[in-house]
């Protein structure tokens, strides 16, 4: 495993991090807790030290499982979790007001069995709550020692710049893959120049870049692949098919799978600190971790 320093922090993280959204069960199909625990154990054995979570992932399930898995190993792990998505009778609500994120932090600390979060991130921008209010309380968490560093997720470059004027935001976590490269135009150059860590999620575009799907898949409405990753139908699927062909061809020369090549491609983009990749079993997470050792560049047809 290779490691990269998050700029302006003392955090050195694995190039490939473990994403725990698949542990949520309700949005990615059934998962077994024992398999999830083994997945974390295998990740650590492979040198993965960054585990990324959120309370919304199974409404605490991902954090609870992670807490069990890292018991006795806390100092070997960089824990990254989030706040800002709360459950309502109608579904999920973005809420970054002071009372809400105070409650979320305490619940996350309890589930993880720790007294501190290494990287605490705003999950989505909340237009109803002033950013000054949210980041003010986040900075307070840092002063109290409950949070080491602040990050944001799904922020535009304009909003990231505004946030950094208010508080010491160290990272941004956005979707980035061969099928979604918008951040390469402005966000990545800015992060590299300004010393902001960039955590890339969705590098496999919800799994479609694994090459698993030979035809458009039909997922239930509750499945994240039906509403969040929109490449599974129509022209999006055709574009993904072409990219998978290129990934496979490039992988044959390196004894690597399409998935590994997609992750390695993301890691090869200037400005990216870590590729966060989800896994539901030890085999998947080992294969993902091995991507860090693939040397590119490789010319691959890419989408916008």
Rosetta silent file (secondary structure, phi, psi, omega in degrees, C-alpha in Angstrom):
SEQUENCE: XXXXXXXXXXXXXXXXXXXXXXXXXXXXXXXXXXXXXXXXXXXXXXXXXXXXXXXXXXXXXXXXXXXXXXXXXXXXXXXXXXXXXXXXXXXXXXXXXXXXXXXXXXXXXXXXXXXXXXXXXXXXXXXXXXXXXXXXXXXXXXXXXXXXXXXXXXXXXXXXXXXXXXXXXXXXXXXXXXXXXXXXXXXXXXXXXXXXXXXXXXXXXXXXXXXXXXXXXXXXXXXXXXXXXXXXXXXXXXXXXXXXXXXXXXXXXXXXXXXXXXXXXXXXXXXXXXXXXXXXXXXXXXXXXXXXXXXXXXXXXXXX
SCORE:     score description
SCORE:     0.000 S_00000001
   1 L     0.000  140.361  174.388    0.000    0.000    0.000 S_00000001
   2 L  -101.122  153.204 -176.846    1.121    3.517   -0.751 S_00000001
   3 E  -125.427  149.207 -179.932    0.384    6.418    1.556 S_00000001
   4 E  -134.803  140.635 -179.059   -0.249   10.080    0.939 S_00000001
   5 E   -83.945  132.555  170.047   -0.250   12.971    3.367 S_00000001
   6 L   -72.941  120.146 -174.742   -3.350   15.113    3.658 S_00000001
   7 L   -52.701  142.730  174.939   -1.864   18.595    3.180 S_00000001
   8 L    60.627   29.704  173.107   -1.484   20.791    6.243 S_00000001
   9 L  -140.445  175.977  172.645   -2.285   17.940    8.663 S_00000001
  10 L  -104.531   20.643 -179.986   -0.361   15.157   10.330 S_00000001
  11 L   -91.840  120.799  172.751   -2.620   12.540    8.708 S_00000001
  12 E  -109.745  116.830 -171.855   -0.938   10.094    6.355 S_00000001
  13 E  -116.465  154.037  177.263   -3.609    8.012    4.677 S_00000001
  14 E   -64.722  144.605 -179.088   -3.627    5.000    2.415 S_00000001
  15 L   -59.785  -34.126  174.196   -3.998    5.825   -1.275 S_00000001
  16 E  -108.844  124.239  177.375   -7.067    3.576   -1.293 S_00000001
  17 E  -107.739  161.489  179.831   -9.543    4.074    1.555 S_00000001
  18 E   -94.271  121.033  173.183  -12.487    1.914    2.557 S_00000001
  19 E   -93.396  135.605 -173.098  -15.942    3.349    1.885 S_00000001
  20 L  -108.803   11.542  176.672  -18.662    1.871    4.086 S_00000001
  21 H   -55.588  -38.744  178.800  -21.829    2.939    2.284 S_00000001
  22 H   -61.415  -18.916  177.808  -22.329   -0.695    1.140 S_00000001
  23 H   -69.661  -15.056 -172.649  -22.597   -1.690    4.828 S_00000001
  24 H   -66.998  -22.888  176.161  -25.885    0.216    4.985 S_00000001
  25 L    75.757  -52.312 -172.271  -27.768   -2.756    3.499 S_00000001
  26 L   -69.845  -22.799 -177.297  -30.882   -0.834    2.505 S_00000001
  27 L  -109.107   -5.177 -177.645  -29.293    0.946   -0.486 S_00000001
  28 L  -134.432   19.571 -178.875  -26.881   -1.719   -1.782 S_00000001
  29 L    85.659  170.438 -175.539  -28.641   -5.006   -1.178 S_00000001
  30 L   -59.279  141.219  173.715  -28.273   -7.404    1.768 S_00000001
  31 L  -135.075  150.125 -179.894  -25.062   -7.441    3.765 S_00000001
  32 L  -105.392  130.860 -177.227  -23.931   -9.681    6.581 S_00000001
  33 H   -57.873  -39.639  179.636  -22.351   -8.058    9.644 S_00000001
  34 H   -62.216  -38.944  178.227  -19.741  -10.792    9.907 S_00000001
  35 H   -66.171  -38.233  178.200  -18.749  -10.198    6.287 S_00000001
  36 H   -64.972  -41.977  177.814  -18.511   -6.460    6.957 S_00000001
  37 H   -62.621  -41.821  178.286  -16.279   -7.055    9.978 S_00000001
  38 H   -66.551  -33.524  178.212  -14.061   -9.352    7.919 S_00000001
  39 H   -63.445  -43.435  177.948  -13.970   -6.714    5.186 S_00000001
  40 H   -66.612  -43.073  178.293  -12.568   -4.148    7.624 S_00000001
  41 H   -58.245  -43.942 -179.550  -10.089   -6.665    9.025 S_00000001
  42 H   -67.495  -37.621  177.535   -8.887   -7.488    5.521 S_00000001
  43 H   -58.605  -47.895 -179.720   -8.643   -3.801    4.641 S_00000001
  44 H   -63.025  -39.077  178.997   -6.382   -3.182    7.624 S_00000001
  45 H   -64.124  -29.621  179.325   -4.300   -6.244    6.727 S_00000001
  46 L   -84.151   -2.663  179.803   -3.828   -4.792    3.227 S_00000001
  47 L    97.096    0.938  176.718   -2.571   -1.510    4.656 S_00000001
  48 L   -70.750  125.178 -179.892   -5.778    0.483    4.274 S_00000001
  49 L  -119.586   -8.462  179.337   -5.943    2.878    7.221 S_00000001
  50 E  -102.384  119.921  177.134   -8.658    5.353    6.176 S_00000001
  51 E  -115.741  123.635 -176.808  -12.251    4.275    6.821 S_00000001
  52 E  -108.789  130.886 -175.342  -14.966    6.627    5.616 S_00000001
  53 L  -135.974 -177.001  171.177  -18.465    6.520    7.085 S_00000001
  54 L  -164.999  145.598  177.169  -21.622    8.547    7.662 S_00000001
  55 L   -56.713  -29.611 -177.359  -24.523    8.224   10.120 S_00000001
  56 L   -72.763  -15.130  179.478  -26.881    7.900    7.147 S_00000001
  57 L   -75.031   92.006 -177.530  -25.163    4.669    6.049 S_00000001
  58 L    75.066   16.720 -178.605  -27.679    2.248    7.520 S_00000001
  59 L    50.579   54.980  176.263  -28.624    4.903   10.083 S_00000001
  60 L   103.242  -14.613 -175.504  -25.632    4.149   12.266 S_00000001
  61 H   -61.647  -45.051 -178.729  -24.987    0.583   11.112 S_00000001
  62 H   -62.722  -40.740  179.171  -21.732    1.384    9.286 S_00000001
  63 H   -68.330  -40.790  179.499  -20.381    3.277   12.292 S_00000001
  64 H   -63.047  -44.649  178.865  -21.411    0.545   14.723 S_00000001
  65 H   -63.429  -43.353  178.909  -19.751   -2.164   12.637 S_00000001
  66 H   -62.623  -42.028  178.101  -16.616   -0.070   12.254 S_00000001
  67 H   -57.506  -41.953  177.874  -16.522    0.566   15.988 S_00000001
  68 H   -65.479  -41.509 -174.511  -16.577   -3.180   16.653 S_00000001
  69 H   -69.193  -31.537 -174.985  -13.893   -3.874   14.046 S_00000001
  70 L   -98.055    5.477  179.489  -11.388   -1.302   15.304 S_00000001
  71 L   -57.573  124.198 -177.314  -11.694   -2.083   18.990 S_00000001
  72 L    84.627   -1.704 -177.862   -8.140   -2.273   20.300 S_00000001
  73 L  -127.988   14.488 -171.135   -6.812   -0.861   17.005 S_00000001
  74 H   -52.312  -43.166 -174.890   -8.024    2.724   17.214 S_00000001
  75 H   -73.214   -7.080  178.414   -4.605    4.347   16.859 S_00000001
  76 H   -95.926   -0.696 -172.448   -3.927    2.442   13.638 S_00000001
  77 L  -123.472  140.234  171.303   -6.987    3.845   11.884 S_00000001
  78 E   -98.396  111.274 -177.576   -7.929    7.232   10.442 S_00000001
  79 E   -94.156  121.928  177.118  -11.648    7.596   11.085 S_00000001
  80 E  -121.146  120.942  175.408  -13.582    9.844    8.750 S_00000001
  81 E  -135.087 -175.690 -168.992  -17.297   10.329    9.246 S_00000001
  82 E  -137.546  174.293  173.299  -19.859   12.981    8.414 S_00000001
  83 E  -146.518  160.664  172.765  -22.824   14.991    9.610 S_00000001
  84 L   119.996   -9.667  175.465  -25.749   16.758    8.013 S_00000001
  85 E  -114.798  118.715 -177.851  -28.187   14.113    6.785 S_00000001
  86 E  -120.014  156.606 -176.497  -30.990   13.298    9.192 S_00000001
  87 E   -89.744  135.528  176.030  -33.930   10.918    9.000 S_00000001
  88 E  -130.321  174.128  179.454  -37.466   12.192    8.716 S_00000001
  89 L   -63.622  -24.869 -178.448  -40.870   10.607    8.119 S_00000001
  90 L   -97.632   -2.508  179.785  -40.541   11.536    4.454 S_00000001
  91 E   137.262 -126.483 -176.176  -36.983   10.332    3.993 S_00000001
  92 E  -114.031  137.591 -179.388  -33.670   12.178    4.340 S_00000001
  93 E  -123.886  137.119  173.444  -33.223   15.850    5.200 S_00000001
  94 E   -80.461  123.895 -176.260  -30.105   18.009    4.939 S_00000001
  95 L  -148.604  106.321  179.777  -29.627   19.662    8.321 S_00000001
  96 L  -114.970   28.223  177.613  -26.415   21.356    9.417 S_00000001
  97 L   -77.410  164.248 -170.901  -27.745   23.504   12.222 S_00000001
  98 H   -55.555  -51.844 -176.602  -25.910   23.621   15.525 S_00000001
  99 H   -61.917  -39.448 -177.305  -28.171   21.387   17.610 S_00000001
 100 H   -66.554  -46.750 -176.348  -28.383   18.723   14.945 S_00000001
 101 H   -75.894  -25.097  172.227  -24.668   18.319   14.304 S_00000001
 102 H   -62.531  -44.404  179.930  -23.864   18.400   18.027 S_00000001
 103 H   -65.340  -42.880 -179.552  -26.207   15.457   18.465 S_00000001
 104 H   -62.261  -42.476 -179.456  -24.789   13.652   15.438 S_00000001
 105 H   -60.559  -47.532 -178.333  -21.212   14.002   16.664 S_00000001
 106 H   -62.108  -39.719  179.375  -21.981   12.553   20.093 S_00000001
 107 H   -67.227  -38.839  178.644  -23.854    9.637   18.535 S_00000001
 108 H   -65.972  -43.190  178.156  -20.999    8.928   16.114 S_00000001
 109 H   -59.004  -42.562 -179.237  -18.414    8.989   18.913 S_00000001
 110 H   -65.360  -47.027 -178.800  -20.512    6.535   20.906 S_00000001
 111 H   -63.954  -37.592 -178.622  -21.078    4.131   18.011 S_00000001
 112 H   -81.368  -12.039  179.257  -17.398    4.190   17.053 S_00000001
 113 L    65.844   39.700 -177.629  -16.273    3.726   20.646 S_00000001
 114 L  -137.457  166.694  178.698  -13.802    6.600   20.472 S_00000001
 115 L  -105.017    4.233 -178.244  -13.275   10.032   21.974 S_00000001
 116 L  -156.298  148.832  173.280  -12.283   11.727   18.714 S_00000001
 117 E  -108.515  129.767 -178.116  -12.997   11.774   14.993 S_00000001
 118 E   -70.695  -41.683 -179.841   -9.931   12.275   12.806 S_00000001
 119 E  -137.541  110.332 -178.620  -11.812   13.878    9.924 S_00000001
 120 E  -105.576  122.622 -168.879  -15.331   15.231   10.462 S_00000001
 121 E  -119.690  142.634  171.064  -17.057   16.206    7.227 S_00000001
 122 E   -77.195  121.529 -170.389  -20.143   18.142    6.194 S_00000001
 123 L   -70.348  -44.428  177.829  -21.995   15.582    4.072 S_00000001
 124 L  -145.196  150.820  175.290  -23.871   17.999    1.791 S_00000001
 125 L   -61.962  142.205  178.208  -24.254   21.785    1.683 S_00000001
 126 L  -114.838  101.707 -177.382  -27.268   23.057    3.626 S_00000001
 127 L   -65.631  -15.706 -177.584  -28.716   26.179    1.971 S_00000001
 128 L   -89.676  -11.453 -179.806  -30.992   26.785    4.969 S_00000001
 129 L  -118.833  126.074  179.084  -28.172   27.077    7.509 S_00000001
 130 L   -56.494  135.066 -179.710  -25.488   29.775    7.239 S_00000001
 131 H   -60.688  -31.331  178.426  -22.107   28.214    6.560 S_00000001
 132 H   -61.694  -39.414  179.228  -20.650   30.475    9.240 S_00000001
 133 H   -65.464  -48.714 -177.153  -22.885   28.838   11.854 S_00000001
 134 H   -63.263  -50.024 -177.455  -22.026   25.307   10.816 S_00000001
 135 H   -71.237  -24.624  175.336  -18.282   25.803   10.514 S_00000001
 136 H   -64.230  -44.416  178.772  -18.233   27.808   13.729 S_00000001
 137 H   -71.347  -33.533  176.933  -19.524   24.826   15.688 S_00000001
 138 H   -63.398  -42.528  177.482  -17.200   22.489   13.763 S_00000001
 139 H   -62.302  -33.375  176.348  -14.236   24.655   14.773 S_00000001
 140 H   -65.761  -36.779  176.072  -15.492   24.364   18.341 S_00000001
 141 H   -60.189  -40.228 -179.671  -15.374   20.574   18.085 S_00000001
 142 H   -64.728  -44.740 -179.777  -11.716   20.867   17.077 S_00000001
 143 H   -61.571  -33.632 -179.889  -10.899   23.116   20.060 S_00000001
 144 L   -81.151   -7.354  178.744  -12.544   20.615   22.407 S_00000001
 145 L    83.043    6.593  179.353  -10.482   17.761   20.953 S_00000001
 146 L   -82.166  -22.585  178.048  -13.506   15.807   19.733 S_00000001
 147 E  -131.731  137.487  178.941  -12.547   16.406   16.109 S_00000001
 148 E   -89.160  -45.331 -177.446   -9.022   16.677   14.718 S_00000001
 149 E  -141.651  154.967 -177.866   -9.722   18.100   11.274 S_00000001
 150 E  -106.202  139.232  174.741  -12.660   19.455    9.281 S_00000001
 151 E  -135.614  167.622  176.276  -13.675   18.378    5.798 S_00000001
 152 E  -130.299  158.129  179.444  -16.532   19.002    3.383 S_00000001
 153 E  -131.885  146.977  174.831  -18.269   16.789    0.836 S_00000001
 154 L    57.374   37.403  178.484  -20.123   17.494   -2.387 S_00000001
 155 L   -99.583  144.348  170.667  -19.048   21.142   -2.384 S_00000001
 156 L   -75.555  166.341  177.990  -18.543   23.292   -5.452 S_00000001
 157 H   -62.807  -41.581  179.276  -15.250   25.122   -5.807 S_00000001
 158 H   -59.566  -43.557 -178.825  -16.945   28.425   -4.986 S_00000001
 159 H   -71.883  -34.607  176.226  -18.432   27.032   -1.781 S_00000001
 160 H   -62.707  -43.811  179.112  -15.140   25.380   -0.802 S_00000001
 161 H   -61.591  -40.531  178.598  -13.340   28.699   -1.154 S_00000001
 162 H   -64.710  -42.937 -179.111  -15.961   30.373    1.021 S_00000001
 163 H   -62.212  -38.440 -177.754  -15.701   27.636    3.646 S_00000001
 164 H   -70.974  -18.647  174.821  -11.914   27.978    3.840 S_00000001
 165 H   -78.940  -16.988 -176.649  -12.303   31.662    4.620 S_00000001
 166 H   -98.142  -39.931 -174.798  -14.395   30.732    7.663 S_00000001
 167 L  -149.777  161.920 -178.709  -12.585   27.709    9.102 S_00000001
 168 L   -77.376   77.662  178.763   -9.531   25.526    8.420 S_00000001
 169 E   -76.576  122.914 -173.663  -11.144   23.048    6.019 S_00000001
 170 E   -98.423  -22.944 -176.452   -8.541   20.401    5.192 S_00000001
 171 E  -142.710  157.653  168.366  -10.327   18.153    2.692 S_00000001
 172 E  -128.650  136.822  178.001  -13.059   17.981    0.126 S_00000001
 173 E  -118.036  113.356 -178.717  -14.750   14.703   -0.775 S_00000001
 174 E  -132.130  162.036  176.655  -16.475   14.671   -4.154 S_00000001
 175 E   -73.076  133.280 -179.279  -17.567   12.136   -6.739 S_00000001
 176 L  -153.425  125.571  178.998  -14.861   11.500   -9.321 S_00000001
 177 E  -160.174  177.939  175.378  -14.494    8.777  -11.933 S_00000001
 178 L   -60.012  -22.103  179.263  -13.906    8.174  -15.607 S_00000001
 179 L   -96.642   -7.248  179.434  -17.605    8.909  -16.011 S_00000001
 180 E  -146.390   93.182 -173.200  -17.586   12.067  -13.891 S_00000001
 181 L  -115.101   16.677 -175.288  -14.515   14.236  -14.295 S_00000001
 182 H   -52.943  -40.308 -176.229  -15.867   17.738  -13.832 S_00000001
 183 H   -65.270  -16.930  179.074  -13.610   18.426  -10.830 S_00000001
 184 H   -66.917  -22.500 -176.273  -10.525   17.883  -12.981 S_00000001
 185 L   -74.895  -38.493 -175.337  -11.226   21.227  -14.655 S_00000001
 186 L  -138.322  -41.689 -175.729  -11.043   23.465  -11.609 S_00000001
 187 H   -64.779  -48.725 -177.668  -11.364   21.739   -8.237 S_00000001
 188 H   -63.280  -45.276  175.816   -8.320   19.465   -8.490 S_00000001
 189 H   -59.415  -38.928  178.830   -5.940   22.213   -9.661 S_00000001
 190 H   -64.593  -45.909 -178.529   -7.175   24.436   -6.842 S_00000001
 191 H   -60.819  -41.235  179.019   -6.731   21.718   -4.216 S_00000001
 192 H   -63.904  -42.706 -178.187   -3.213   21.001   -5.381 S_00000001
 193 H   -72.435  -39.892 -174.491   -2.272   24.674   -5.330 S_00000001
 194 H   -87.938   -9.803 -179.452   -4.034   25.537   -2.055 S_00000001
 195 L    76.979   46.692  177.229   -2.994   22.424   -0.143 S_00000001
 196 L  -113.821  130.271  177.634   -6.425   20.838    0.274 S_00000001
 197 E   -71.164  140.956  178.963   -6.777   17.061    0.369 S_00000001
 198 E  -117.915  116.980  177.110   -9.131   15.591   -2.227 S_00000001
 199 E  -102.388  117.443 -176.761  -10.929   12.359   -1.359 S_00000001
 200 E   -94.464  124.198  173.608  -12.501   10.821   -4.450 S_00000001
 201 E  -113.412  164.376  179.475  -15.605    8.690   -4.053 S_00000001
 202 L    71.534   25.507 -177.881  -17.550    6.823   -6.709 S_00000001
 203 L   -63.126  -21.604  176.482  -14.384    5.891   -8.629 S_00000001
 204 L  -100.448    9.410  177.516  -16.196    2.790   -9.880 S_00000001
 205 H    52.669   49.027  178.800  -19.307    4.845  -10.719 S_00000001
 206 H    72.643   15.979  177.334  -21.544    2.797   -8.464 S_00000001
 207 H   102.414  -11.166 -176.312  -20.022   -0.475   -9.697 S_00000001
 208 H   -69.279  -26.108  179.789  -20.653   -0.070  -13.408 S_00000001
 209 H   -82.913    2.889  173.486  -16.909    0.302  -14.137 S_00000001
 210 H   -75.126  -20.108 -176.043  -16.242   -3.120  -12.646 S_00000001
 211 L    84.307   10.264 -177.433  -17.459   -4.657  -15.896 S_00000001
 212 L   -70.222  -28.645 -171.307  -19.968   -6.767  -13.972 S_00000001
 213 L  -102.844  116.386  178.083  -22.939   -5.615  -16.034 S_00000001
 214 L   -89.971  -13.085  178.980  -23.304   -6.845  -19.617 S_00000001
 215 L  -148.151  158.324  179.708  -26.720   -5.237  -20.004 S_00000001
 216 L   -54.557  132.048 -177.683  -28.612   -2.397  -18.284 S_00000001
 217 L   -94.843  150.960  179.935  -29.620   -3.449  -14.786 S_00000001
 218 L  -113.010  102.678 -177.077  -33.003   -2.825  -13.195 S_00000001
 219 L   -99.290  150.686  176.287  -32.598   -1.851   -9.553 S_00000001
 220 L   -65.675  157.407 -176.927  -35.405   -1.218   -7.040 S_00000001
 221 L   -56.627  -27.100 -178.067  -36.111    2.455   -6.231 S_00000001
 222 L   -79.278  -14.559 -177.431  -34.400    2.144   -2.847 S_00000001
 223 L   -77.740  132.202 -177.388  -31.101    1.012   -4.416 S_00000001
 224 H   -58.295  -27.574 -179.020  -28.508    3.789   -4.725 S_00000001
 225 H   -72.498  -13.174  179.672  -27.679    2.650   -8.236 S_00000001
 226 H   -88.869  -20.895 -175.488  -31.196    3.552   -9.347 S_00000001
 227 H  -130.028  -24.068 -176.707  -31.098    7.194   -8.245 S_00000001
 228 L   -96.421  -47.385  177.139  -27.574    8.295   -7.358 S_00000001
 229 L   -99.043  112.613 -169.000  -25.459    6.714  -10.075 S_00000001
 230 L  -102.544   26.819 -176.614  -27.262    7.393  -13.321 S_00000001
 231 L   -96.755    4.335 -171.931  -25.044    5.480  -15.735 S_00000001
 232 L   -88.285    1.374 -178.055  -27.045    2.282  -15.782 S_00000001
 233 L  -137.795  158.245  171.545  -29.454    3.229  -18.543 S_00000001
 234 H    55.855 -138.652 -176.338  -29.537    4.635  -22.067 S_00000001
 235 H   -64.625  -30.383  178.417  -26.558    6.533  -23.438 S_00000001
 236 H   -60.622  -40.522 -179.848  -24.871    6.483  -20.030 S_00000001
 237 H   -68.049  -40.428  179.614  -24.663    2.714  -20.119 S_00000001
 238 H   -62.889  -40.315  178.311  -23.268    2.716  -23.658 S_00000001
 239 H   -64.397  -42.294  179.193  -20.572    5.195  -22.639 S_00000001
 240 H   -63.415  -40.133  179.129  -19.704    3.057  -19.614 S_00000001
 241 H   -57.853  -43.637 -179.869  -19.482   -0.057  -21.798 S_00000001
 242 H   -64.782  -41.708  179.601  -16.870    1.587  -24.010 S_00000001
 243 H   -65.603  -40.791  178.809  -14.814    2.714  -21.032 S_00000001
 244 H   -61.501  -39.077  177.085  -14.962   -0.770  -19.492 S_00000001
 245 H   -59.539  -44.136  178.871  -13.630   -2.212  -22.749 S_00000001
 246 H   -65.871  -38.568  178.994  -10.682    0.182  -22.579 S_00000001
 247 H   -64.194  -43.567  179.384  -10.111   -0.643  -18.918 S_00000001
 248 H   -63.041  -43.321  179.840  -10.063   -4.359  -19.634 S_00000001
 249 H   -62.529  -43.120  178.355   -7.643   -3.920  -22.501 S_00000001
 250 H   -67.293  -36.199 -178.992   -5.308   -1.821  -20.363 S_00000001
 251 H   -68.668  -31.135  179.731   -5.656   -4.276  -17.486 S_00000001
 252 H   -60.300  -31.577 -179.468   -4.637   -7.274  -19.588 S_00000001
 253 L   -76.645  -13.314 -175.274   -1.173   -5.769  -19.938 S_00000001
 254 L  -124.917    9.365 -177.615   -0.859   -5.451  -16.165 S_00000001
 255 L    55.218   45.957 -177.346   -2.727   -8.537  -14.941 S_00000001
 256 L  -128.984  154.094  178.893   -5.364   -6.224  -13.470 S_00000001
 257 L   -84.539  169.571  176.037   -9.158   -6.098  -13.594 S_00000001
 258 H   -59.891  -41.333  179.017  -11.286   -3.297  -14.994 S_00000001
 259 H   -58.759  -47.781 -178.377  -12.107   -2.241  -11.419 S_00000001
 260 H   -63.827  -37.191  178.951   -8.464   -1.996  -10.456 S_00000001
 261 H   -68.526  -37.626  178.662   -7.641    0.007  -13.542 S_00000001
 262 H   -63.850  -41.357  179.071  -10.496    2.443  -12.870 S_00000001
 263 H   -68.688  -43.621  179.769   -9.263    3.031   -9.324 S_00000001
 264 H   -62.936  -36.977  177.267   -5.641    3.334  -10.458 S_00000001
 265 H   -60.416  -46.234  179.674   -6.689    5.851  -13.110 S_00000001
 266 H   -61.005  -42.787 -179.424   -8.332    8.010  -10.446 S_00000001
 267 H   -65.944  -23.553 -179.612   -5.273    7.790   -8.216 S_00000001
 268 L   -81.895   -6.233 -179.284   -3.121    8.893  -11.114 S_00000001
 269 L   -81.193  130.630 -177.120   -4.940   12.212  -11.500 S_00000001
 270 L   -60.131  129.486  177.987   -3.006   15.167  -10.162 S_00000001
 271 L   104.065  -14.419 -179.239   -4.464   16.557   -6.947 S_00000001
 272 L   -85.455  129.456 -179.860   -6.200   13.411   -5.695 S_00000001
 273 L   -89.661  -43.595 -173.347   -5.143   12.296   -2.223 S_00000001
 274 E  -151.641  143.032  172.404   -7.195    9.133   -1.771 S_00000001
 275 E  -102.441  116.487  178.508   -9.691    6.989   -3.642 S_00000001
 276 E   -90.541  119.353 -174.628  -12.503    5.874   -1.344 S_00000001
 277 E  -127.740  129.090  179.889  -13.891    2.582   -2.606 S_00000001
 278 E   -76.679  155.123  177.429  -16.741    0.588   -1.116 S_00000001
 279 L  -153.406  149.150 -179.690  -16.569   -3.155   -0.505 S_00000001
 280 L  -116.085   -4.655  179.347  -18.929   -5.791    0.902 S_00000001
 281 L  -153.441  164.365 -177.329  -16.486   -8.666    1.389 S_00000001
 282 H   -60.481  -34.604 -178.782  -12.761   -9.300    1.980 S_00000001
 283 H   -63.837  -42.515  179.796  -12.113  -10.299   -1.634 S_00000001
 284 H   -64.258  -45.072 -175.700  -13.382   -6.990   -2.955 S_00000001
 285 H   -69.768  -31.896  176.131  -11.417   -4.873   -0.527 S_00000001
 286 H   -66.601  -44.569  178.776   -8.171   -6.764   -1.213 S_00000001
 287 H   -61.540  -41.085  178.201   -8.603   -6.282   -4.950 S_00000001
 288 H   -62.085  -44.917 -177.595   -9.320   -2.589   -4.395 S_00000001
 289 H   -62.001  -35.837 -178.961   -6.259   -2.151   -2.200 S_00000001
 290 H   -65.516  -17.886  179.342   -4.012   -3.727   -4.835 S_00000001
 291 H   -62.169  -28.045 -177.525   -4.969   -0.903   -7.198 S_00000001
 292 H   -63.907  -22.180 -177.074   -2.637    1.421   -5.321 S_00000001
 293 H   -92.316   -2.231  178.486    0.359   -0.508   -6.664 S_00000001
 294 L   -80.697  131.002  179.813   -0.596   -0.135  -10.333 S_00000001
 295 L   -98.848  125.395  175.444    1.524    2.372  -12.176 S_00000001
 296 L  -115.628  174.398   34.701   -0.149    4.489  -14.855 S_00000001
 297 L   -91.952  156.126  173.576   -0.599    6.650  -17.024 S_00000001
 298 L  -136.372  136.667  177.487   -2.866    4.818  -19.392 S_00000001
 299 L   -82.498  117.102 -179.055   -4.907    6.436  -22.129 S_00000001
 300 L  -130.777  133.730  177.800   -8.541    5.560  -21.514 S_00000001
 301 L   -60.976  130.819 -173.232  -11.549    7.006  -23.270 S_00000001
 302 L  -125.707  153.610  176.234  -13.325    9.180  -20.733 S_00000001
 303 L   -89.928  179.744 -178.167  -16.694   10.795  -20.232 S_00000001
 304 L   -74.711    0.000    0.000  -17.377   14.412  -19.186 S_00000001
